[in-house]
């Protein structure tokens, strides 16, 4: 049975080791900004080169690479949807992204996993709704691992703790 907790901080600079860190990637898998930019900066240029080998991945899916200079063994690159108005399948795509993360975590047999709240930054997903989708979909999996949802700021942490 997984143990889920909320921590506040920068996912790229976790003060402890996890087996896998989840990156909020874009569908081209080209290093970008936000969480993706921070993870790529900390991991080093090898991560971006590894990401490009996939040639992209559709929204709602995930792929994995080595973690290079991050405090982890793997990076799971998940693509969440850009929020439009909630009427374009965004909730289903976001749920699919978390399900893809969990399937890869099972495949990799991770014992610890750090996950940001996908699509809540520049992709504009309403925070509380996105957090509820994240928590609901992660809890669905029978993954025997310690799961850390990483909130970038205090307001996100507060909402996330309420949703957990």
Secondary structure by P-SEA (a helix, b strand, c coil): cccccccccccccccccccbbbbbcccccccccaaaaaaaaaacaaaaaaaacccccccccccccccccccccbbbbbbbbcccccccaaaaaaaaaaaaaaaaaaaacccbbbbcccccccccccaaaaaaaaaaaaaaccccbbbbbccccaaaaaaaaaac
